[in-house]
Amino acid sequence: MTKTTSTAIQPNGGFRSGFVVIIGRPNAGKSTLLNRLVGQKVSITSQRAQTTRHRILGIHNAPQAQIIYVDTPGLHRGESDKQLSRLMNREARVSLEGVDAVVLVMTADGWTERDEPALEVARQANCPVILAINKVDRMKVRERLLPLIEAMQQRYAFAEIVPLSAQDGDNVPVLEKLLLQLLPEHPAYFDAEQITDRTDRFQAAEFVREQVFRSFGEEVPYAVAVEITEFREEPKHLHIDAVIWVEKEGQKAILIGKGGASLKEIGRRARLEMQKAFARKVYLGLWVKVREGWSNDVRALKSLGYSEEG
């Protein structure tokens, strides 16, 4: 990870700034935690695993510190037969280069084999690793929490173990305070107004993809990508056109729905998210197109914004 210093912020001595990577198995709540730590939405979420496909930087500016959080795709064991999955695993591993702390996210329902790949990566980190036990708000028997913490202490020498709820915000300030203590003294890397390194164009595509996953759950496979074909700023609104790429005609039919009803609902929800994020009225045009085998085609992946560089 390349680090540069912002020329706009040069605080006095004692200012801390650094990078914190968030890793964990798919659907552990990493993106929800990132959004909570930053204070607003920078990474899309859904109940479906593997929603995040890129490394996402979320920037939190405190009075005497700047924490740059890196959200990553969920790590899973083994090399998938899909080029897209291989790129996503690589994205998560590359994110640990040059960071100051790691937050490994697991869920309060217990440690499983699906959590092991993230721990294997965390062992390679040359920095403190904090374990965040997420979704404690869903625990039906709270007495199981202490034994779980003790078991995790035996599994790895974590710098700290923090039970929390990313959804509700419970105990998240405790995690943030611990992370601040781990950061080195350094000027801010980004301007104070910046909350992410991703462009509005990228965010717009992510908002559409989020609504596809939220609307259809398991009905539509991961072979869905969104390409922004037009992003134009008008005096009173943003005009955005997007293509949702799928691999089969049947998937296209599902997304469009009877009389276009499903596509209209995806567009409505995505537009509302865009208007909140961009603080402007948005006109959104959506189309669904078929591109067979794009998720296993290196050239197609690069054209849709997926690459080894993230």
Helices and strands as residue ranges (DSSP letters): E 16-24, H 30-38, E 56-62, E 65-71, H 83-94, E 101-107, G 113-115, H 116-122, E 129-134, G 136-138, G 142-144, H 145-155, E 160-163, H 172-182, H 200-216, E 225-233, E 237-246, H 249-256, G 258-260, H 261-278, E 281-290, G 294-296, H 298-303
